[in-house]
Amino acid sequence: MPVYEYCCADCGTRFSKLRPMSKADAPIACVHCQSENTGRVLSLFAAVSKSSSGESRSVTGSGCSSCAATSCHSCRAG
Ligand SMILES: [Zn+2]
């Protein structure tokens, strides 16, 4: 099974889980606060945002500086 990375919108915790591909986008409880207000983080985006130039671009999908997800509170704050 592949490992997927998730970010909790409530507490900002990032965690990864081994899950079957069919469940990749299914709701999952945060390991820290048990909230199901979590979103999957695409590690590809995280890798892109850490590329050589180091500049962050909102167009790549890495909208949130704290967790790299696009669906947490801090992403929507602006
Ligand atoms: Zn949480």
N, CA, C, O and the ligand as a Tripos MOL2 file, in Angstrom:
@<TRIPOS>MOLECULE
protein
  313   311    79     0     0
PROTEIN
NO_CHARGES

@<TRIPOS>ATOM
      1 N           0.8420   -1.2090    0.0000 N.3       1 MET1
      2 CA          0.0000    0.0000    0.0000 C.3       1 MET1
      3 C           0.8720    1.2520    0.0000 C.2       1 MET1
      4 O           1.9190    1.2910    0.6450 O.2       1 MET1
      5 N           0.4330    2.2610   -0.7220 N.am      2 PRO2
      6 CA          1.1850    3.5190   -0.7500 C.3       2 PRO2
      7 C           0.9670    4.3240    0.5310 C.2       2 PRO2
      8 O          -0.0270    4.1460    1.2340 O.2       2 PRO2
      9 N           1.9010    5.1940    0.8100 N.am      3 VAL3
     10 CA          1.7820    6.0890    1.9560 C.3       3 VAL3
     11 C           1.2260    7.4210    1.4830 C.2       3 VAL3
     12 O           1.7140    8.0040    0.5150 O.2       3 VAL3
     13 N           0.2140    7.8900    2.1690 N.am      4 TYR4
     14 CA         -0.3580    9.1910    1.8480 C.3       4 TYR4
     15 C          -0.1410   10.1350    3.0080 C.2       4 TYR4
     16 O          -0.0920    9.7250    4.1680 O.2       4 TYR4
     17 N          -0.0130   11.4060    2.6730 N.am      5 GLU5
     18 CA          0.2310   12.4050    3.6900 C.3       5 GLU5
     19 C          -1.0180   13.2800    3.8370 C.2       5 GLU5
     20 O          -1.6540   13.6520    2.8510 O.2       5 GLU5
     21 N          -1.3470   13.5940    5.0720 N.am      6 TYR6
     22 CA         -2.5510   14.3800    5.3440 C.3       6 TYR6
     23 C          -2.2100   15.5520    6.2340 C.2       6 TYR6
     24 O          -1.2260   15.5320    6.9740 O.2       6 TYR6
     25 N          -3.0510   16.5880    6.1470 N.am      7 CYS7
     26 CA         -2.8800   17.7610    6.9910 C.3       7 CYS7
     27 C          -4.2100   18.0760    7.6670 C.2       7 CYS7
     28 O          -5.2500   18.1480    7.0120 O.2       7 CYS7
     29 N          -4.1620   18.2610    8.9770 N.am      8 CYS8
     30 CA         -5.3680   18.5720    9.7300 C.3       8 CYS8
     31 C          -5.6570   20.0650    9.6550 C.2       8 CYS8
     32 O          -4.7850   20.8870    9.9390 O.2       8 CYS8
     33 N          -6.8820   20.4140    9.2710 N.am      9 ALA9
     34 CA         -7.2470   21.8190    9.1580 C.3       9 ALA9
     35 C          -7.5080   22.4460   10.5170 C.2       9 ALA9
     36 O          -7.5060   23.6700   10.6480 O.2       9 ALA9
     37 N          -7.7290   21.6320   11.5090 N.am     10 ASP10
     38 CA         -8.0490   22.1690   12.8250 C.3      10 ASP10
     39 C          -6.8000   22.4850   13.6410 C.2      10 ASP10
     40 O          -6.7280   23.5380   14.2750 O.2      10 ASP10
     41 N          -5.8330   21.6000   13.6330 N.am     11 CYS11
     42 CA         -4.6540   21.8340   14.4690 C.3      11 CYS11
     43 C          -3.3750   21.9520   13.6430 C.2      11 CYS11
     44 O          -2.3150   22.2670   14.1840 O.2      11 CYS11
     45 N          -3.4670   21.7010   12.3340 N.am     12 GLY12
     46 CA         -2.3090   21.8890   11.4800 C.3      12 GLY12
     47 C          -1.3150   20.7400   11.4860 C.2      12 GLY12
     48 O          -0.2560   20.8250   10.8630 O.2      12 GLY12
     49 N          -1.6500   19.6810   12.1780 N.am     13 THR13
     50 CA         -0.7460   18.5370   12.2330 C.3      13 THR13
     51 C          -0.6710   17.8260   10.8830 C.2      13 THR13
     52 O          -1.6850   17.5980   10.2220 O.2      13 THR13
     53 N           0.5340   17.4900   10.5000 N.am     14 ARG14
     54 CA          0.7080   16.6780    9.2920 C.3      14 ARG14
     55 C           1.0570   15.2670    9.7100 C.2      14 ARG14
     56 O           1.8420   15.0530   10.6340 O.2      14 ARG14
     57 N           0.4720   14.3140    9.0270 N.am     15 PHE15
     58 CA          0.7600   12.9240    9.3450 C.3      15 PHE15
     59 C           0.6140   12.0940    8.0890 C.2      15 PHE15
     60 O          -0.0480   12.4970    7.1330 O.2      15 PHE15
     61 N           1.2370   10.9370    8.1010 N.am     16 SER16
     62 CA          1.1410   10.0630    6.9390 C.3      16 SER16
     63 C           0.5800    8.7100    7.3540 C.2      16 SER16
     64 O           0.7830    8.2470    8.4760 O.2      16 SER16
     65 N          -0.1220    8.0960    6.4270 N.am     17 LYS17
     66 CA         -0.7630    6.8220    6.6930 C.3      17 LYS17
     67 C          -0.5980    5.8880    5.5080 C.2      17 LYS17
     68 O          -0.6160    6.3060    4.3510 O.2      17 LYS17
     69 N          -0.4380    4.6300    5.8240 N.am     18 LEU18
     70 CA         -0.4940    3.6000    4.7940 C.3      18 LEU18
     71 C          -1.9600    3.3120    4.4980 C.2      18 LEU18
     72 O          -2.7120    2.9130    5.3870 O.2      18 LEU18
     73 N          -2.3530    3.5120    3.2720 N.am     19 ARG19
     74 CA         -3.7490    3.2710    2.9220 C.3      19 ARG19
     75 C          -3.8280    2.6590    1.5320 C.2      19 ARG19
     76 O          -2.9620    2.8890    0.6870 O.2      19 ARG19
     77 N          -4.8790    1.8770    1.3080 N.am     20 PRO20
     78 CA         -5.1110    1.4050   -0.0600 C.3      20 PRO20
     79 C          -5.4390    2.5840   -0.9650 C.2      20 PRO20
     80 O          -6.0290    3.5710   -0.5260 O.2      20 PRO20
     81 N          -5.0590    2.4760   -2.2080 N.am     21 MET21
     82 CA         -5.2420    3.5900   -3.1380 C.3      21 MET21
     83 C          -6.6970    4.0270   -3.2280 C.2      21 MET21
     84 O          -6.9880    5.2090   -3.4160 O.2      21 MET21
     85 N          -7.6010    3.0750   -3.0950 N.am     22 SER22
     86 CA         -9.0240    3.3930   -3.2040 C.3      22 SER22
     87 C          -9.5050    4.2630   -2.0510 C.2      22 SER22
     88 O         -10.5610    4.8890   -2.1380 O.2      22 SER22
     89 N          -8.7240    4.3020   -0.9650 N.am     23 LYS23
     90 CA         -9.1370    5.0870    0.2100 C.3      23 LYS23
     91 C          -8.3000    6.3500    0.3540 C.2      23 LYS23
     92 O          -8.3540    7.0150    1.3890 O.2      23 LYS23
     93 N          -7.5490    6.6750   -0.6460 N.am     24 ALA24
     94 CA         -6.6060    7.7940   -0.5360 C.3      24 ALA24
     95 C          -7.2960    9.0890   -0.1410 C.2      24 ALA24
     96 O          -6.7590    9.8600    0.6540 O.2      24 ALA24
     97 N          -8.4790    9.3370   -0.6870 N.am     25 ASP25
     98 CA         -9.1660   10.5940   -0.4180 C.3      25 ASP25
     99 C         -10.3210   10.4370    0.5580 C.2      25 ASP25
    100 O         -11.0970   11.3710    0.7580 O.2      25 ASP25
    101 N         -10.4380    9.2770    1.1600 N.am     26 ALA26
    102 CA        -11.4910    9.0710    2.1560 C.3      26 ALA26
    103 C         -11.1550    9.8550    3.4230 C.2      26 ALA26
    104 O          -9.9810   10.0700    3.7240 O.2      26 ALA26
    105 N         -12.1700   10.2800    4.1620 N.am     27 PRO27
    106 CA        -11.9210   11.0210    5.4100 C.3      27 PRO27
    107 C         -11.0700   10.1870    6.3650 C.2      27 PRO27
    108 O         -11.2070    8.9680    6.4640 O.2      27 PRO27
    109 N         -10.1980   10.8890    7.0520 N.am     28 ILE28
    110 CA         -9.3430   10.2030    8.0140 C.3      28 ILE28
    111 C          -9.2030   11.0940    9.2470 C.2      28 ILE28
    112 O          -9.0950   12.3150    9.1360 O.2      28 ILE28
    113 N          -9.2060   10.4760   10.3990 N.am     29 ALA29
    114 CA         -9.1310   11.2520   11.6340 C.3      29 ALA29
    115 C          -7.7020   11.6970   11.8980 C.2      29 ALA29
    116 O          -6.7480   10.9490   11.6850 O.2      29 ALA29
    117 N          -7.5780   12.9350   12.3670 N.am     30 CYS30
    118 CA         -6.2720   13.4730   12.7270 C.3      30 CYS30
    119 C          -5.6850   12.6700   13.8780 C.2      30 CYS30
    120 O          -6.3850   12.3100   14.8240 O.2      30 CYS30
    121 N          -4.3920   12.3950   13.7810 N.am     31 VAL31
    122 CA         -3.7480   11.6100   14.8340 C.3      31 VAL31
    123 C          -3.5800   12.4380   16.1090 C.2      31 VAL31
    124 O          -3.3580   11.8960   17.1920 O.2      31 VAL31
    125 N          -3.6890   13.7500   15.9600 N.am     32 HIS32
    126 CA         -3.4420   14.6320   17.1110 C.3      32 HIS32
    127 C          -4.7370   15.0060   17.8190 C.2      32 HIS32
    128 O          -4.8150   14.9250   19.0450 O.2      32 HIS32
    129 N          -5.7610   15.4160   17.0620 N.am     33 CYS33
    130 CA         -6.9810   15.9180   17.7060 C.3      33 CYS33
    131 C          -8.2160   15.1090   17.3010 C.2      33 CYS33
    132 O          -9.3300   15.4100   17.7280 O.2      33 CYS33
    133 N          -8.0090   14.0870   16.4780 N.am     34 GLN34
    134 CA         -9.0940   13.1990   16.0590 C.3      34 GLN34
    135 C         -10.1400   13.8970   15.1880 C.2      34 GLN34
    136 O         -11.1870   13.3170   14.8990 O.2      34 GLN34
    137 N          -9.8750   15.1090   14.7760 N.am     35 SER35
    138 CA        -10.7910   15.7750   13.8570 C.3      35 SER35
    139 C         -10.7460   15.0920   12.4880 C.2      35 SER35
    140 O          -9.7020   14.5980   12.0610 O.2      35 SER35
    141 N         -11.8830   15.0720   11.8180 N.am     36 GLU36
    142 CA        -11.8800   14.5240   10.4600 C.3      36 GLU36
    143 C         -11.8270   15.6390    9.4240 C.2      36 GLU36
    144 O         -12.0510   15.4120    8.2350 O.2      36 GLU36
    145 N         -11.5340   16.8250    9.8850 N.am     37 ASN37
    146 CA        -11.3940   17.9690    8.9940 C.3      37 ASN37
    147 C          -9.9720   17.9910    8.4220 C.2      37 ASN37
    148 O          -9.2130   18.9390    8.6250 O.2      37 ASN37
    149 N          -9.6470   16.9370    7.7160 N.am     38 THR38
    150 CA         -8.2900   16.7680    7.2040 C.3      38 THR38
    151 C          -8.2960   16.7110    5.6860 C.2      38 THR38
    152 O          -9.3090   16.3840    5.0690 O.2      38 THR38
    153 N          -7.1810   17.0250    5.1050 N.am     39 GLY39
    154 CA         -7.0710   16.9640    3.6600 C.3      39 GLY39
    155 C          -5.7860   16.2570    3.2630 C.2      39 GLY39
    156 O          -4.7910   16.2990    3.9870 O.2      39 GLY39
    157 N          -5.8170   15.6170    2.1270 N.am     40 ARG40
    158 CA         -4.6380   14.9140    1.6770 C.3      40 ARG40
    159 C          -3.6160   15.9060    1.1200 C.2      40 ARG40
    160 O          -3.9630   16.8170    0.3690 O.2      40 ARG40
    161 N          -2.3820   15.7180    1.4910 N.am     41 VAL41
    162 CA         -1.3020   16.5450    0.9790 C.3      41 VAL41
    163 C          -0.6100   15.7750   -0.1340 C.2      41 VAL41
    164 O          -0.2050   14.6250    0.0340 O.2      41 VAL41
    165 N          -0.4870   16.4400   -1.2730 N.am     42 LEU42
    166 CA          0.2190   15.7890   -2.3700 C.3      42 LEU42
    167 C           1.7090   16.0480   -2.2140 C.2      42 LEU42
    168 O           2.1660   17.1790   -2.3820 O.2      42 LEU42
    169 N           2.4490   15.0310   -1.9020 N.am     43 SER43
    170 CA          3.8700   15.2300   -1.6260 C.3      43 SER43
    171 C           4.6100   15.7530   -2.8430 C.2      43 SER43
    172 O           5.6810   16.3460   -2.7160 O.2      43 SER43
    173 N           4.0450   15.5350   -4.0190 N.am     44 LEU44
    174 CA          4.6520   16.0910   -5.2180 C.3      44 LEU44
    175 C           4.7320   17.6110   -5.1170 C.2      44 LEU44
    176 O           5.7480   18.2080   -5.4710 O.2      44 LEU44
    177 N           3.6550   18.2370   -4.6310 N.am     45 PHE45
    178 CA          3.6350   19.6810   -4.4820 C.3      45 PHE45
    179 C           4.6680   20.1400   -3.4680 C.2      45 PHE45
    180 O           5.3440   21.1500   -3.6620 O.2      45 PHE45
    181 N           4.7780   19.3900   -2.3920 N.am     46 ALA46
    182 CA          5.7450   19.7400   -1.3610 C.3      46 ALA46
    183 C           7.1580   19.7110   -1.9360 C.2      46 ALA46
    184 O           7.9910   20.5590   -1.6160 O.2      46 ALA46
    185 N           7.4120   18.7280   -2.7840 N.am     47 ALA47
    186 CA          8.7270   18.6200   -3.3940 C.3      47 ALA47
    187 C           8.9810   19.7980   -4.3290 C.2      47 ALA47
    188 O          10.0840   20.3410   -4.3700 O.2      47 ALA47
    189 N           7.9490   20.1870   -5.0790 N.am     48 VAL48
    190 CA          8.0900   21.2990   -6.0060 C.3      48 VAL48
    191 C           8.3630   22.6000   -5.2680 C.2      48 VAL48
    192 O           9.2080   23.3930   -5.6830 O.2      48 VAL48
    193 N           7.6410   22.8170   -4.1660 N.am     49 SER49
    194 CA          7.7930   24.0720   -3.4450 C.3      49 SER49
    195 C           9.1510   24.1790   -2.7580 C.2      49 SER49
    196 O           9.5750   25.2650   -2.3640 O.2      49 SER49
    197 N           9.8260   23.0370   -2.6200 N.am     50 LYS50
    198 CA         11.1450   23.0590   -1.9930 C.3      50 LYS50
    199 C          12.2550   23.0270   -3.0440 C.2      50 LYS50
    200 O          13.4070   22.7280   -2.7280 O.2      50 LYS50
    201 N          11.9130   23.3310   -4.2660 N.am     51 SER51
    202 CA         12.8970   23.2420   -5.3320 C.3      51 SER51
    203 C          13.9740   24.3220   -5.2100 C.2      51 SER51
    204 O          13.8760   25.2260   -4.3810 O.2      51 SER51
    205 N          14.9850   24.2090   -6.0400 N.am     52 SER52
    206 CA         16.2070   24.9960   -5.9190 C.3      52 SER52
    207 C          15.9930   26.4930   -5.6850 C.2      52 SER52
    208 O          16.6590   27.0880   -4.8380 O.2      52 SER52
    209 N          15.0800   27.0950   -6.4230 N.am     53 SER53
    210 CA         14.9070   28.5320   -6.3030 C.3      53 SER53
    211 C          14.3860   28.9400   -4.9230 C.2      53 SER53
    212 O          14.7390   30.0010   -4.4070 O.2      53 SER53
    213 N          13.5560   28.1020   -4.3400 N.am     54 GLY54
    214 CA         13.0740   28.3690   -3.0000 C.3      54 GLY54
    215 C          11.9260   29.3500   -2.9440 C.2      54 GLY54
    216 O          11.3760   29.5960   -1.8710 O.2      54 GLY54
    217 N          11.5570   29.9110   -4.0690 N.am     55 GLU55
    218 CA         10.4320   30.8380   -4.0430 C.3      55 GLU55
    219 C           9.1090   30.0780   -4.0190 C.2      55 GLU55
    220 O           8.9780   29.0120   -4.6210 O.2      55 GLU55
    221 N           8.1530   30.6320   -3.3290 N.am     56 SER56
    222 CA          6.8600   29.9650   -3.2510 C.3      56 SER56
    223 C           5.8910   30.5900   -4.2330 C.2      56 SER56
    224 O           5.7880   31.8140   -4.3240 O.2      56 SER56
    225 N           5.1870   29.7560   -4.9600 N.am     57 ARG57
    226 CA          4.2160   30.2490   -5.9150 C.3      57 ARG57
    227 C           2.8560   29.6790   -5.5850 C.2      57 ARG57
    228 O           2.7060   28.4730   -5.3880 O.2      57 ARG57
    229 N           1.8770   30.5400   -5.5270 N.am     58 SER58
    230 CA          0.5500   30.0670   -5.1730 C.3      58 SER58
    231 C          -0.0580   29.2320   -6.3000 C.2      58 SER58
    232 O          -0.9420   28.4120   -6.0510 O.2      58 SER58
    233 N           0.4010   29.4290   -7.5200 N.am     59 VAL59
    234 CA         -0.1910   28.7260   -8.6450 C.3      59 VAL59
    235 C           0.1450   27.2420   -8.6720 C.2      59 VAL59
    236 O          -0.5350   26.4720   -9.3510 O.2      59 VAL59
    237 N           1.1730   26.8260   -7.9540 N.am     60 THR60
    238 CA          1.5410   25.4180   -7.9700 C.3      60 THR60
    239 C           0.6250   24.5840   -7.0980 C.2      60 THR60
    240 O           0.6650   23.3550   -7.1550 O.2      60 THR60
    241 N          -0.2120   25.2430   -6.2790 N.am     61 GLY61
    242 CA         -1.0950   24.4970   -5.4090 C.3      61 GLY61
    243 C          -0.5750   24.4670   -3.9830 C.2      61 GLY61
    244 O          -1.2580   23.9820   -3.0810 O.2      61 GLY61
    245 N           0.6130   24.9730   -3.7760 N.am     62 SER62
    246 CA          1.1440   25.0260   -2.4280 C.3      62 SER62
    247 C           0.7380   26.3520   -1.7960 C.2      62 SER62
    248 O           1.5700   27.2390   -1.6040 O.2      62 SER62
    249 N          -0.5370   26.4800   -1.4780 N.am     63 GLY63
    250 CA         -1.0690   27.7470   -1.0160 C.3      63 GLY63
    251 C          -0.8270   28.0100    0.4480 C.2      63 GLY63
    252 O          -0.9040   29.1530    0.8970 O.2      63 GLY63
    253 N          -0.5340   26.9640    1.1990 N.am     64 CYS64
    254 CA         -0.4310   27.1250    2.6450 C.3      64 CYS64
    255 C           1.0090   26.9350    3.0940 C.2      64 CYS64
    256 O           1.5950   25.8700    2.9020 O.2      64 CYS64
    257 N           1.5700   27.9700    3.6910 N.am     65 SER65
    258 CA          2.9700   27.8920    4.0650 C.3      65 SER65
    259 C           3.2070   26.9620    5.2370 C.2      65 SER65
    260 O           4.3070   26.4350    5.4050 O.2      65 SER65
    261 N           2.1780   26.7570    6.0500 N.am     66 SER66
    262 CA          2.4000   25.9550    7.2480 C.3      66 SER66
    263 C           2.2320   24.4650    7.0110 C.2      66 SER66
    264 O           2.8710   23.6560    7.6840 O.2      66 SER66
    265 N           1.3780   24.0890    6.0590 N.am     67 CYS67
    266 CA          1.1400   22.6540    5.9070 C.3      67 CYS67
    267 C           1.1260   22.1850    4.4640 C.2      67 CYS67
    268 O           1.0570   20.9810    4.2170 O.2      67 CYS67
    269 N           1.1900   23.1010    3.4990 N.am     68 ALA68
    270 CA          1.2330   22.7450    2.0840 C.3      68 ALA68
    271 C          -0.0760   22.1500    1.5660 C.2      68 ALA68
    272 O          -0.1620   21.7790    0.3950 O.2      68 ALA68
    273 N          -1.0630   22.0550    2.3940 N.am     69 ALA69
    274 CA         -2.3610   21.6330    1.9000 C.3      69 ALA69
    275 C          -3.0970   22.8440    1.3410 C.2      69 ALA69
    276 O          -2.7040   23.9850    1.5810 O.2      69 ALA69
    277 N          -4.1580   22.5900    0.6020 N.am     70 THR70
    278 CA         -4.8940   23.7150    0.0470 C.3      70 THR70
    279 C          -6.2690   23.8150    0.6640 C.2      70 THR70
    280 O          -7.1230   24.5380    0.1530 O.2      70 THR70
    281 N          -6.4970   23.1160    1.7360 N.am     71 SER71
    282 CA         -7.8480   23.0700    2.2790 C.3      71 SER71
    283 C          -7.8920   23.2770    3.7940 C.2      71 SER71
    284 O          -8.8330   22.8290    4.4490 O.2      71 SER71
    285 N          -6.9130   23.9320    4.3430 N.am     72 CYS72
    286 CA         -6.9480   24.1720    5.7810 C.3      72 CYS72
    287 C          -7.3050   25.6230    6.0750 C.2      72 CYS72
    288 O          -7.4130   26.4350    5.1560 O.2      72 CYS72
    289 N          -7.4840   25.9480    7.3300 N.am     73 HIS73
    290 CA         -7.9090   27.2910    7.7110 C.3      73 HIS73
    291 C          -6.9270   28.3550    7.2380 C.2      73 HIS73
    292 O          -7.3380   29.3950    6.7230 O.2      73 HIS73
    293 N          -5.6560   28.1030    7.4060 N.am     74 SER74
    294 CA         -4.6900   29.1340    7.0510 C.3      74 SER74
    295 C          -4.6510   29.3710    5.5420 C.2      74 SER74
    296 O          -4.3310   30.4750    5.1010 O.2      74 SER74
    297 N          -4.9680   28.3660    4.7610 N.am     75 CYS75
    298 CA         -5.0320   28.5460    3.3190 C.3      75 CYS75
    299 C          -6.1260   29.5380    2.9460 C.2      75 CYS75
    300 O          -5.9680   30.3430    2.0280 O.2      75 CYS75
    301 N          -7.2220   29.4670    3.6660 N.am     76 ARG76
    302 CA         -8.3900   30.2690    3.3030 C.3      76 ARG76
    303 C          -8.3910   31.6200    4.0010 C.2      76 ARG76
    304 O          -9.2290   32.4720    3.7030 O.2      76 ARG76
    305 N          -7.4610   31.8240    4.9230 N.am     77 ALA77
    306 CA         -7.4870   33.0200    5.7480 C.3      77 ALA77
    307 C          -7.3410   34.2750    4.9000 C.2      77 ALA77
    308 O          -7.9430   35.3020    5.2140 O.2      77 ALA77
    309 N          -6.5400   34.2120    3.8130 N.am     78 GLY78
    310 CA         -6.2860   35.3830    3.0280 C.3      78 GLY78
    311 C          -7.4560   35.7120    2.1640 C.2      78 GLY78
    312 O          -7.4180   36.6910    1.4190 O.2      78 GLY78
    313 ZN         -5.7800   17.8370   14.2170 Zn       79 ZN79
@<TRIPOS>BOND
     1     1     2 1
     2     2     3 1
     3     3     4 2
     4     3     5 am
     5     5     6 1
     6     6     7 1
     7     7     8 2
     8     7     9 am
     9     9    10 1
    10    10    11 1
    11    11    12 2
    12    11    13 am
    13    13    14 1
    14    14    15 1
    15    15    16 2
    16    15    17 am
    17    17    18 1
    18    18    19 1
    19    19    20 2
    20    19    21 am
    21    21    22 1
    22    22    23 1
    23    23    24 2
    24    23    25 am
    25    25    26 1
    26    26    27 1
    27    27    28 2
    28    27    29 am
    29    29    30 1
    30    30    31 1
    31    31    32 2
    32    31    33 am
    33    33    34 1
    34    34    35 1
    35    35    36 2
    36    35    37 am
    37    37    38 1
    38    38    39 1
    39    39    40 2
    40    39    41 am
    41    41    42 1
    42    42    43 1
    43    43    44 2
    44    43    45 am
    45    45    46 1
    46    46    47 1
    47    47    48 2
    48    47    49 am
    49    49    50 1
    50    50    51 1
    51    51    52 2
    52    51    53 am
    53    53    54 1
    54    54    55 1
    55    55    56 2
    56    55    57 am
    57    57    58 1
    58    58    59 1
    59    59    60 2
    60    59    61 am
    61    61    62 1
    62    62    63 1
    63    63    64 2
    64    63    65 am
    65    65    66 1
    66    66    67 1
    67    67    68 2
    68    67    69 am
    69    69    70 1
    70    70    71 1
    71    71    72 2
    72    71    73 am
    73    73    74 1
    74    74    75 1
    75    75    76 2
    76    75    77 am
    77    77    78 1
    78    78    79 1
    79    79    80 2
    80    79    81 am
    81    81    82 1
    82    82    83 1
    83    83    84 2
    84    83    85 am
    85    85    86 1
    86    86    87 1
    87    87    88 2
    88    87    89 am
    89    89    90 1
    90    90    91 1
    91    91    92 2
    92    91    93 am
    93    93    94 1
    94    94    95 1
    95    95    96 2
    96    95    97 am
    97    97    98 1
    98    98    99 1
    99    99   100 2
   100    99   101 am
   101   101   102 1
   102   102   103 1
   103   103   104 2
   104   103   105 am
   105   105   106 1
   106   106   107 1
   107   107   108 2
   108   107   109 am
   109   109   110 1
   110   110   111 1
   111   111   112 2
   112   111   113 am
   113   113   114 1
   114   114   115 1
   115   115   116 2
   116   115   117 am
   117   117   118 1
   118   118   119 1
   119   119   120 2
   120   119   121 am
   121   121   122 1
   122   122   123 1
   123   123   124 2
   124   123   125 am
   125   125   126 1
   126   126   127 1
   127   127   128 2
   128   127   129 am
   129   129   130 1
   130   130   131 1
   131   131   132 2
   132   131   133 am
   133   133   134 1
   134   134   135 1
   135   135   136 2
   136   135   137 am
   137   137   138 1
   138   138   139 1
   139   139   140 2
   140   139   141 am
   141   141   142 1
   142   142   143 1
   143   143   144 2
   144   143   145 am
   145   145   146 1
   146   146   147 1
   147   147   148 2
   148   147   149 am
   149   149   150 1
   150   150   151 1
   151   151   152 2
   152   151   153 am
   153   153   154 1
   154   154   155 1
   155   155   156 2
   156   155   157 am
   157   157   158 1
   158   158   159 1
   159   159   160 2
   160   159   161 am
   161   161   162 1
   162   162   163 1
   163   163   164 2
   164   163   165 am
   165   165   166 1
   166   166   167 1
   167   167   168 2
   168   167   169 am
   169   169   170 1
   170   170   171 1
   171   171   172 2
   172   171   173 am
   173   173   174 1
   174   174   175 1
   175   175   176 2
   176   175   177 am
   177   177   178 1
   178   178   179 1
   179   179   180 2
   180   179   181 am
   181   181   182 1
   182   182   183 1
   183   183   184 2
   184   183   185 am
   185   185   186 1
   186   186   187 1
   187   187   188 2
   188   187   189 am
   189   189   190 1
   190   190   191 1
   191   191   192 2
   192   191   193 am
   193   193   194 1
   194   194   195 1
   195   195   196 2
   196   195   197 am
   197   197   198 1
   198   198   199 1
   199   199   200 2
   200   199   201 am
   201   201   202 1
   202   202   203 1
   203   203   204 2
   204   203   205 am
   205   205   206 1
   206   206   207 1
   207   207   208 2
   208   207   209 am
   209   209   210 1
   210   210   211 1
   211   211   212 2
   212   211   213 am
   213   213   214 1
   214   214   215 1
   215   215   216 2
   216   215   217 am
   217   217   218 1
   218   218   219 1
   219   219   220 2
   220   219   221 am
   221   221   222 1
   222   222   223 1
   223   223   224 2
   224   223   225 am
   225   225   226 1
   226   226   227 1
   227   227   228 2
   228   227   229 am
   229   229   230 1
   230   230   231 1
   231   231   232 2
   232   231   233 am
   233   233   234 1
   234   234   235 1
   235   235   236 2
   236   235   237 am
   237   237   238 1
   238   238   239 1
   239   239   240 2
   240   239   241 am
   241   241   242 1
   242   242   243 1
   243   243   244 2
   244   243   245 am
   245   245   246 1
   246   246   247 1
   247   247   248 2
   248   247   249 am
   249   249   250 1
   250   250   251 1
   251   251   252 2
   252   251   253 am
   253   253   254 1
   254   254   255 1
   255   255   256 2
   256   255   257 am
   257   257   258 1
   258   258   259 1
   259   259   260 2
   260   259   261 am
   261   261   262 1
   262   262   263 1
   263   263   264 2
   264   263   265 am
   265   265   266 1
   266   266   267 1
   267   267   268 2
   268   267   269 am
   269   269   270 1
   270   270   271 1
   271   271   272 2
   272   271   273 am
   273   273   274 1
   274   274   275 1
   275   275   276 2
   276   275   277 am
   277   277   278 1
   278   278   279 1
   279   279   280 2
   280   279   281 am
   281   281   282 1
   282   282   283 1
   283   283   284 2
   284   283   285 am
   285   285   286 1
   286   286   287 1
   287   287   288 2
   288   287   289 am
   289   289   290 1
   290   290   291 1
   291   291   292 2
   292   291   293 am
   293   293   294 1
   294   294   295 1
   295   295   296 2
   296   295   297 am
   297   297   298 1
   298   298   299 1
   299   299   300 2
   300   299   301 am
   301   301   302 1
   302   302   303 1
   303   303   304 2
   304   303   305 am
   305   305   306 1
   306   306   307 1
   307   307   308 2
   308   307   309 am
   309   309   310 1
   310   310   311 1
   311   311   312 2
@<TRIPOS>SUBSTRUCTURE
     1 MET1         2 RESIDUE 1 A MET
     2 PRO2         6 RESIDUE 1 A PRO
     3 VAL3        10 RESIDUE 1 A VAL
     4 TYR4        14 RESIDUE 1 A TYR
     5 GLU5        18 RESIDUE 1 A GLU
     6 TYR6        22 RESIDUE 1 A TYR
     7 CYS7        26 RESIDUE 1 A CYS
     8 CYS8        30 RESIDUE 1 A CYS
     9 ALA9        34 RESIDUE 1 A ALA
    10 ASP10       38 RESIDUE 1 A ASP
    11 CYS11       42 RESIDUE 1 A CYS
    12 GLY12       46 RESIDUE 1 A GLY
    13 THR13       50 RESIDUE 1 A THR
    14 ARG14       54 RESIDUE 1 A ARG
    15 PHE15       58 RESIDUE 1 A PHE
    16 SER16       62 RESIDUE 1 A SER
    17 LYS17       66 RESIDUE 1 A LYS
    18 LEU18       70 RESIDUE 1 A LEU
    19 ARG19       74 RESIDUE 1 A ARG
    20 PRO20       78 RESIDUE 1 A PRO
    21 MET21       82 RESIDUE 1 A MET
    22 SER22       86 RESIDUE 1 A SER
    23 LYS23       90 RESIDUE 1 A LYS
    24 ALA24       94 RESIDUE 1 A ALA
    25 ASP25       98 RESIDUE 1 A ASP
    26 ALA26      102 RESIDUE 1 A ALA
    27 PRO27      106 RESIDUE 1 A PRO
    28 ILE28      110 RESIDUE 1 A ILE
    29 ALA29      114 RESIDUE 1 A ALA
    30 CYS30      118 RESIDUE 1 A CYS
    31 VAL31      122 RESIDUE 1 A VAL
    32 HIS32      126 RESIDUE 1 A HIS
    33 CYS33      130 RESIDUE 1 A CYS
    34 GLN34      134 RESIDUE 1 A GLN
    35 SER35      138 RESIDUE 1 A SER
    36 GLU36      142 RESIDUE 1 A GLU
    37 ASN37      146 RESIDUE 1 A ASN
    38 THR38      150 RESIDUE 1 A THR
    39 GLY39      154 RESIDUE 1 A GLY
    40 ARG40      158 RESIDUE 1 A ARG
    41 VAL41      162 RESIDUE 1 A VAL
    42 LEU42      166 RESIDUE 1 A LEU
    43 SER43      170 RESIDUE 1 A SER
    44 LEU44      174 RESIDUE 1 A LEU
    45 PHE45      178 RESIDUE 1 A PHE
    46 ALA46      182 RESIDUE 1 A ALA
    47 ALA47      186 RESIDUE 1 A ALA
    48 VAL48      190 RESIDUE 1 A VAL
    49 SER49      194 RESIDUE 1 A SER
    50 LYS50      198 RESIDUE 1 A LYS
    51 SER51      202 RESIDUE 1 A SER
    52 SER52      206 RESIDUE 1 A SER
    53 SER53      210 RESIDUE 1 A SER
    54 GLY54      214 RESIDUE 1 A GLY
    55 GLU55      218 RESIDUE 1 A GLU
    56 SER56      222 RESIDUE 1 A SER
    57 ARG57      226 RESIDUE 1 A ARG
    58 SER58      230 RESIDUE 1 A SER
    59 VAL59      234 RESIDUE 1 A VAL
    60 THR60      238 RESIDUE 1 A THR
    61 GLY61      242 RESIDUE 1 A GLY
    62 SER62      246 RESIDUE 1 A SER
    63 GLY63      250 RESIDUE 1 A GLY
    64 CYS64      254 RESIDUE 1 A CYS
    65 SER65      258 RESIDUE 1 A SER
    66 SER66      262 RESIDUE 1 A SER
    67 CYS67      266 RESIDUE 1 A CYS
    68 ALA68      270 RESIDUE 1 A ALA
    69 ALA69      274 RESIDUE 1 A ALA
    70 THR70      278 RESIDUE 1 A THR
    71 SER71      282 RESIDUE 1 A SER
    72 CYS72      286 RESIDUE 1 A CYS
    73 HIS73      290 RESIDUE 1 A HIS
    74 SER74      294 RESIDUE 1 A SER
    75 CYS75      298 RESIDUE 1 A CYS
    76 ARG76      302 RESIDUE 1 A ARG
    77 ALA77      306 RESIDUE 1 A ALA
    78 GLY78      310 RESIDUE 1 A GLY
    79 ZN79       313 GROUP 0 **** ****
